[in-house]
Amino acid sequence: MLVACGPASSPAPPVTEPTPPQALTLRVATYNTSLFDREAGGLIARLERGDDDARGIASVIQHLRPDVILLNEFDHDDGERAAELFQRRYLEVPSEGLTPIRYDHRFTATVNTGVPSGLDLDGDGRSDTPDDAWGYGTHPGQYGMLVLSRYPIDVDSVRSFQHFLWKDLPGARRPLNPDGTPFHPDEIWAQLRLSSKSHWDVPIRTALGTLHFLVSHPTPPVFDGPEDRNGARNADEIALWRHYISGDADWLCDDRGVCGGLAGDAHFVIAGDLNADREDGDGNHDAIGALLDHPRILQAFVPRSDAVVELAQRYGHPRRGDVAAHTGDFGPRTGTLRLDYLLPSTGFSVRDGGVFWPDEGERGANWMQASDHRLVWLDLGASGE
């Protein structure tokens, strides 16, 4: 018997799930590059000739490709010639088989290092040495700061605290002699600037919204005497950021005369070589601890590397803190320490991060010769993603 059949039906197409959109990620970094020179214009001359240290620094940046990065110890010049040379002749030139990287936006400005104060700040009877500058330095701009960004910087809204007076910080740690008398005479204390370089709030319009990049480079808490003037200054330079993000800073006025701290709903990252380890080394451990424990700081993630652990063990210095989080190699005499920080606000989530520290013989180990610090990076997303 024949059975009549209708037209064959086409198989149903497979169900395709929509591809979820990729979450936006912002990579931020901080790097003490040690690209400084004792002579004014010295870094410019080196970059024009061709500089192996600058090539190494550029290789690290090309390898990790941060969207926003702070470079500490990058000499500042008023014409930004060094910054331009580093961008064009190093970052935008292939190195070690890496892909060039271009930053269309940057911010740099004057700093206190090397700027003569005309005062005897170190008590040696002279007023013309590097120790008598508003921040230690042999020429203005030495050990400067440079922010590079792939996103637009709101330059008109940058806040600088270069000229903020130390005495105006609540609870300022005025350096004292062993007998309890002030180290600095009153007339000098009244003029001292707090920031050894500067403190900048650099707003950057990123894909995740406005990021307030809070950058600085406090003085090392050493190279002084029993008065601990550098230790006290380091602690108070760190304390400035704690006040700035706390909402209790109506007294804090920037170099344009605008007063107040950061808005409570602003997203930020505190970045830089803060020259302070919470557990080890010199300095006031409580000052950096108070910043790390601030309720607006995201606590869950600490950038780390594996290579530093074995190195620290070889040096043999006892360490109380998390050695894998260390960011600087200061040789057998001092050992390793965590000095460089990226501290994101609670408005972000951290997806990844680390300290770029290759083992000997690994790719990138030869890039490390320029600086005794290592680049620290974080991948940030929106909170809750």
Backbone torsions as a table, in degrees:
resi	resn	phi	psi	omega
1	MET	NA	135.5	176.6
2	LEU	-88.8	139.1	178.5
3	VAL	-113.9	123.9	177.3
4	ALA	-73.2	133.0	-179.6
5	CYS	-116.5	141.4	174.8
6	GLY	-77.0	176.2	178.9
7	PRO	-61.2	141.1	-179.8
8	ALA	-62.8	135.1	178.2
9	SER	-83.7	140.9	178.9
10	SER	-73.4	140.5	177.5
11	PRO	-62.3	144.1	179.1
12	ALA	-65.3	137.0	178.8
13	PRO	-65.3	146.9	178.6
14	PRO	-61.9	146.6	178.8
15	VAL	-78.5	123.5	179.2
16	THR	-106.6	119.7	177.5
17	GLU	-72.9	137.7	176.8
18	PRO	-63.3	140.5	178.7
19	THR	-74.7	122.4	179.8
20	PRO	-65.6	144.3	179.2
21	PRO	-65.0	143.2	177.7
22	GLN	-70.5	136.2	179.1
23	ALA	-68.4	140.7	179.0
24	LEU	-69.9	139.2	178.7
25	THR	-130.1	137.3	177.8
26	LEU	-118.1	121.6	177.9
27	ARG	-97.4	121.1	178.4
28	VAL	-115.9	153.8	-176.9
29	ALA	-150.9	158.9	171.6
30	THR	-137.5	143.6	-173.6
31	TYR	-153.5	117.5	169.7
32	ASN	-82.1	107.1	-169.1
33	THR	-87.9	-16.9	-175.2
34	SER	57.3	28.4	176.5
35	LEU	-92.0	73.2	179.3
36	PHE	-133.0	164.4	179.6
37	ASP	-141.7	149.6	-179.7
38	ARG	-70.3	-22.2	-177.6
39	GLU	-103.7	141.2	174.0
40	ALA	-60.2	130.1	-177.5
41	GLY	81.9	-1.8	-177.4
42	GLY	-65.3	-39.3	178.9
43	LEU	-66.6	-39.9	177.6
44	ILE	-57.5	-47.0	-178.7
45	ALA	-61.5	-41.4	179.5
46	ARG	-64.1	-44.4	-179.0
47	LEU	-66.6	-32.9	177.7
48	GLU	-70.4	-37.2	179.5
49	ARG	-72.4	-32.1	-170.5
50	GLY	110.7	118.7	-170.7
51	ASP	-128.3	121.4	-178.1
52	ASP	-65.2	-36.5	178.7
53	ASP	-62.9	-44.0	178.6
54	ALA	-63.1	-36.5	177.2
55	ARG	-63.6	-40.4	178.2
56	GLY	-64.1	-44.2	177.7
57	ILE	-61.5	-43.7	179.5
58	ALA	-63.1	-35.9	179.1
59	SER	-63.9	-42.1	177.8
60	VAL	-60.0	-44.6	-178.2
61	ILE	-67.5	-42.3	177.8
62	GLN	-62.7	-36.4	-179.3
63	HIS	-67.4	-45.2	-174.5
64	LEU	-91.5	-25.2	170.9
65	ARG	54.3	54.8	176.1
66	PRO	-67.2	151.0	174.7
67	ASP	-78.0	-34.1	-179.7
68	VAL	-137.3	132.4	-179.0
69	ILE	-143.9	141.0	170.6
70	LEU	-101.5	129.1	171.5
71	LEU	-106.4	114.6	171.3
72	ASN	-88.1	157.1	179.6
73	GLU	54.9	49.2	171.6
74	PHE	-119.5	109.2	-172.0
75	ASP	-55.1	133.1	179.1
76	HIS	-93.3	137.5	168.8
77	ASP	-130.1	149.0	-171.8
78	ASP	-61.2	-30.9	179.4
79	GLY	-86.6	-0.3	-178.4
80	GLU	56.0	31.5	-179.7
81	ARG	-66.0	-42.0	-179.7
82	ALA	-63.9	-41.9	179.1
83	ALA	-62.8	-41.3	179.8
84	GLU	-66.1	-42.6	178.8
85	LEU	-62.9	-43.2	-179.2
86	PHE	-63.0	-39.3	178.4
87	GLN	-66.1	-52.1	-170.2
88	ARG	-76.8	-40.4	-171.4
89	ARG	-98.9	-7.2	-177.5
90	TYR	-126.3	-61.1	-178.2
91	LEU	-65.4	-35.1	-177.0
92	GLU	-92.2	10.0	178.7
93	VAL	-115.6	131.0	-179.8
94	PRO	-58.1	137.8	-179.3
95	SER	-138.3	132.3	177.0
96	GLU	54.6	33.3	-179.9
97	GLY	75.4	12.5	-177.8
98	LEU	-92.2	160.7	179.7
99	THR	-84.3	131.5	177.6
100	PRO	-57.8	158.7	178.1
101	ILE	-134.2	141.2	-178.5
102	ARG	-121.2	133.6	173.5
103	TYR	-113.0	114.2	-177.2
104	ASP	-80.6	-9.8	-175.4
105	HIS	-134.1	139.9	176.4
106	ARG	-149.6	159.7	173.7
107	PHE	-139.4	131.7	171.0
108	THR	-149.1	157.9	-176.9
109	ALA	-160.0	177.0	-179.4
110	THR	-65.4	154.3	177.4
111	VAL	-132.2	170.0	-176.5
112	ASN	-81.0	-18.4	-176.4
113	THR	-62.0	131.8	176.5
114	GLY	76.6	-0.1	179.3
115	VAL	-84.8	116.4	-175.6
116	PRO	-60.7	135.9	175.7
117	SER	-93.7	-22.5	-174.2
118	GLY	74.3	10.2	-177.3
119	LEU	-122.3	157.0	175.5
120	ASP	-87.3	90.6	-173.9
121	LEU	-83.9	-21.8	-177.6
122	ASP	-105.8	2.5	173.4
123	GLY	74.3	24.1	-179.2
124	ASP	-98.6	7.6	178.6
125	GLY	87.1	-0.7	178.2
126	ARG	-119.5	162.2	179.5
127	SER	-132.2	19.9	-173.4
128	ASP	-128.2	21.8	-178.8
129	THR	-102.6	167.5	176.3
130	PRO	-56.7	-29.2	178.4
131	ASP	-72.1	-13.1	-179.7
132	ASP	-97.2	-0.4	172.6
133	ALA	-72.5	161.2	178.9
134	TRP	-58.7	-30.4	169.0
135	GLY	-137.8	139.9	-174.3
136	TYR	-53.2	130.5	177.9
137	GLY	176.4	153.8	-179.0
138	THR	-89.7	-12.3	176.6
139	HIS	-158.2	153.5	178.4
140	PRO	-59.0	132.6	179.4
141	GLY	97.1	-13.2	178.3
142	GLN	-59.8	142.7	-178.4
143	TYR	60.5	35.1	-177.1
144	GLY	-71.5	-172.2	-177.9
145	MET	-129.5	147.5	-179.4
146	LEU	-142.6	124.9	175.3
147	VAL	-104.7	126.0	175.9
148	LEU	-114.5	139.5	-175.3
149	SER	-146.6	142.4	171.6
150	ARG	-87.1	-6.7	178.5
151	TYR	-111.7	155.8	-178.0
152	PRO	-63.0	139.7	175.5
153	ILE	-101.0	131.1	177.6
154	ASP	-82.8	79.1	-172.0
155	VAL	-60.1	-36.6	-177.4
156	ASP	-66.3	-19.6	-178.4
157	SER	-103.1	3.4	177.8
158	VAL	-62.3	137.3	175.0
159	ARG	-112.0	131.7	179.3
160	SER	-119.5	139.5	178.8
161	PHE	-120.5	37.0	-178.9
162	GLN	-60.3	-37.6	-172.9
163	HIS	-99.5	3.6	-179.6
164	PHE	-60.2	133.2	-175.7
165	LEU	-83.3	135.9	-178.4
166	TRP	-57.1	-42.1	-175.8
167	LYS	-62.3	-20.7	-175.9
168	ASP	-86.3	-4.5	175.0
169	LEU	-76.5	125.4	177.9
170	PRO	-56.5	130.2	-179.2
171	GLY	71.8	25.3	-177.7
172	ALA	-52.9	135.9	-178.6
173	ARG	-86.4	83.0	-179.0
174	ARG	-68.8	126.3	-179.3
175	PRO	-61.6	137.3	-177.1
176	LEU	-125.1	144.5	171.2
177	ASN	-69.7	163.9	179.1
178	PRO	-56.4	-26.0	179.9
179	ASP	-86.6	4.2	177.3
180	GLY	91.5	-3.4	177.8
181	THR	-83.3	152.9	-179.7
182	PRO	-63.1	137.1	177.5
183	PHE	-69.1	-44.8	179.0
184	HIS	-92.3	131.8	172.0
185	PRO	-56.6	155.6	-175.7
186	ASP	-55.8	-39.2	-176.5
187	GLU	-68.4	-27.5	175.7
188	ILE	-82.0	-44.1	178.5
189	TRP	-55.9	-35.0	-178.8
190	ALA	-67.2	-17.2	-176.3
191	GLN	-109.5	-11.8	-172.3
192	LEU	-63.8	132.9	174.0
193	ARG	-84.7	145.0	-179.7
194	LEU	-75.0	-49.3	-171.5
195	SER	-76.0	127.7	178.1
196	SER	-74.8	-27.1	171.8
197	LYS	-117.5	-81.4	170.9
198	SER	-169.4	166.7	170.0
199	HIS	-119.4	124.0	-178.8
200	TRP	-122.2	139.0	165.4
201	ASP	-106.1	106.6	-175.4
202	VAL	-107.7	103.4	178.3
203	PRO	-76.5	129.0	-178.4
204	ILE	-124.3	128.9	-177.4
205	ARG	-87.6	90.6	-174.4
206	THR	-96.9	175.8	177.2
207	ALA	-66.3	-17.2	177.9
208	LEU	-98.2	9.7	-176.0
209	GLY	103.5	-173.8	-177.8
210	THR	-72.8	124.2	173.9
211	LEU	-103.2	124.3	171.7
212	HIS	-90.2	106.7	-179.0
213	PHE	-89.4	105.8	-173.9
214	LEU	-98.1	103.5	-168.1
215	VAL	-118.4	145.9	178.3
216	SER	-166.1	177.7	177.8
217	HIS	-153.7	78.8	-178.4
218	PRO	-57.8	152.9	-179.6
219	THR	-63.3	148.7	173.2
220	PRO	-62.1	143.6	-177.1
221	PRO	-83.8	37.6	-177.8
222	VAL	-137.8	-167.9	178.7
223	PHE	61.9	39.6	177.2
224	ASP	-138.8	-154.3	-179.2
225	GLY	-126.8	-159.4	-178.3
226	PRO	-63.4	-17.0	177.3
227	GLU	-72.1	-18.1	176.3
228	ASP	57.2	41.8	-176.2
229	ARG	-65.7	-35.9	178.4
230	ASN	-74.7	-35.4	175.7
231	GLY	-63.7	-42.2	179.2
232	ALA	-66.9	-40.2	-179.3
233	ARG	-66.9	-43.0	178.1
234	ASN	-57.3	-46.5	-179.2
235	ALA	-61.8	-39.9	-177.9
236	ASP	-78.6	-28.3	172.5
237	GLU	-63.7	-37.7	175.9
238	ILE	-69.1	-40.0	-178.9
239	ALA	-63.0	-29.1	179.1
240	LEU	-56.7	-43.8	179.3
241	TRP	-65.8	-36.6	178.7
242	ARG	-61.2	-42.5	176.4
243	HIS	-66.7	-40.3	-174.0
244	TYR	-61.7	-37.0	-177.7
245	ILE	-92.8	2.4	-174.4
246	SER	-95.2	-14.8	-179.2
247	GLY	81.5	12.9	-179.7
248	ASP	-116.7	38.3	-167.0
249	ALA	-123.9	41.6	176.1
250	ASP	-62.3	-23.2	-179.7
251	TRP	-80.9	-12.7	-173.4
252	LEU	-88.7	106.0	-176.4
253	CYS	-111.4	132.9	-176.9
254	ASP	-82.7	-175.2	-174.1
255	ASP	-71.1	-11.5	174.2
256	ARG	-96.7	-1.9	-179.4
257	GLY	89.2	7.2	176.8
258	VAL	-83.9	129.0	-173.6
259	CYS	-110.3	153.9	177.4
260	GLY	116.6	164.3	-179.5
261	GLY	-96.5	-162.3	-177.2
262	LEU	-80.9	140.9	179.0
263	ALA	-58.2	147.2	-175.7
264	GLY	-66.0	-22.3	-179.6
265	ASP	-102.4	8.8	-179.0
266	ALA	-78.4	144.5	174.7
267	HIS	-95.3	136.4	-174.8
268	PHE	-146.0	163.8	167.1
269	VAL	-135.1	122.9	171.8
270	ILE	-84.7	125.7	-172.7
271	ALA	-133.8	145.0	170.5
272	GLY	142.2	171.1	171.7
273	ASP	-81.2	100.1	-176.4
274	LEU	-87.3	-3.0	175.8
275	ASN	53.4	40.2	-179.8
276	ALA	-152.3	130.0	174.5
277	ASP	-110.0	134.8	-175.2
278	ARG	-63.5	-32.3	-172.5
279	GLU	-113.9	-28.3	-168.2
280	ASP	-130.4	167.9	177.3
281	GLY	77.0	-172.4	-179.8
282	ASP	-82.3	171.8	175.9
283	GLY	103.7	174.9	-177.8
284	ASN	-89.8	103.2	-176.6
285	HIS	-66.2	-29.2	-179.4
286	ASP	-66.8	-33.3	-177.1
287	ALA	-65.9	-48.6	179.2
288	ILE	-71.1	-33.0	177.5
289	GLY	-62.3	-40.6	180.0
290	ALA	-64.8	-33.9	177.0
291	LEU	-71.9	-45.3	-179.0
292	LEU	-62.0	-31.7	-177.4
293	ASP	-90.8	3.4	-177.1
294	HIS	-60.5	138.8	-176.6
295	PRO	-64.4	-17.8	177.6
296	ARG	-87.8	-5.9	-179.9
297	ILE	-91.4	133.3	176.5
298	LEU	-71.5	121.0	-169.5
299	GLN	-95.9	-14.9	-161.3
300	ALA	-74.5	-23.0	-170.3
301	PHE	-128.4	132.2	175.2
302	VAL	-122.8	121.8	178.2
303	PRO	-62.0	140.1	-176.6
304	ARG	-142.1	166.7	169.3
305	SER	-140.9	158.8	178.4
306	ASP	-90.2	-31.7	-171.8
307	ALA	-63.7	-32.6	-175.2
308	VAL	-68.1	-25.3	-175.0
309	VAL	-63.5	-48.7	179.4
310	GLU	-64.6	-39.8	178.7
311	LEU	-61.4	-45.6	-179.7
312	ALA	-62.0	-37.7	177.8
313	GLN	-64.3	-37.8	178.3
314	ARG	-65.3	-37.9	178.8
315	TYR	-66.5	-32.8	173.1
316	GLY	81.2	11.0	177.9
317	HIS	-79.0	128.2	176.2
318	PRO	-60.3	137.3	-178.9
319	ARG	-133.0	133.6	177.9
320	ARG	-91.1	-26.8	-174.2
321	GLY	-88.8	-172.4	-178.7
322	ASP	-81.0	100.3	-174.7
323	VAL	-61.9	-34.9	-178.9
324	ALA	-62.4	-18.3	178.7
325	ALA	-89.6	-0.5	-178.3
326	HIS	-66.4	148.9	-173.9
327	THR	-125.2	-2.6	-177.3
328	GLY	-137.1	143.0	178.1
329	ASP	-115.0	108.5	-174.9
330	PHE	-112.0	25.2	171.1
331	GLY	80.6	176.5	-175.3
332	PRO	-59.7	-30.4	-176.2
333	ARG	-70.0	-40.4	-175.9
334	THR	-106.7	-34.2	-178.9
335	GLY	88.0	-156.3	-179.3
336	THR	-107.0	151.7	-178.6
337	LEU	-148.8	159.2	170.1
338	ARG	-95.8	107.6	-178.0
339	LEU	-121.6	-22.6	-173.2
340	ASP	-105.0	132.8	-169.3
341	TYR	-133.3	145.5	162.2
342	LEU	-125.6	112.7	-175.7
343	LEU	-119.0	96.8	-178.5
344	PRO	-79.7	155.0	177.8
345	SER	-79.1	166.5	-178.3
346	THR	-68.5	-5.7	175.3
347	GLY	-77.2	-3.0	-180.0
348	PHE	-113.2	166.7	163.3
349	SER	-118.3	149.4	178.5
350	VAL	-102.8	121.6	-179.5
351	ARG	-94.4	-29.2	-178.8
352	ASP	-168.8	171.9	178.7
353	GLY	169.7	173.3	179.3
354	GLY	175.3	179.5	172.5
355	VAL	-112.7	122.2	-177.4
356	PHE	-76.9	103.9	-174.0
357	TRP	-145.8	80.6	-179.9
358	PRO	-67.2	147.8	171.0
359	ASP	-66.6	158.1	174.7
360	GLU	-56.8	133.8	-179.9
361	GLY	90.0	-16.3	177.6
362	GLU	-81.1	158.1	176.8
363	ARG	-57.7	129.9	179.0
364	GLY	99.0	-12.6	-178.9
365	ALA	-62.6	-33.7	-179.9
366	ASN	-75.0	-10.0	177.0
367	TRP	-81.0	-8.5	-170.9
368	MET	-84.9	-2.0	-172.0
369	GLN	-70.7	-23.1	-172.8
370	ALA	-69.6	-33.8	-170.0
371	SER	-139.0	151.8	173.8
372	ASP	-88.4	5.2	174.5
373	HIS	-108.9	161.6	178.7
374	ARG	-118.8	150.3	178.1
375	LEU	-70.0	136.1	175.9
376	VAL	-112.8	136.2	-177.2
377	TRP	-138.4	152.9	175.5
378	LEU	-138.6	142.2	168.3
379	ASP	-101.6	116.9	-175.5
380	LEU	-108.4	143.6	170.9
381	GLY	-128.9	177.1	177.1
382	ALA	-69.5	146.4	179.3
383	SER	-60.8	133.1	177.3
384	GLY	92.9	-9.7	179.5
385	GLU	-81.1	NA	NA
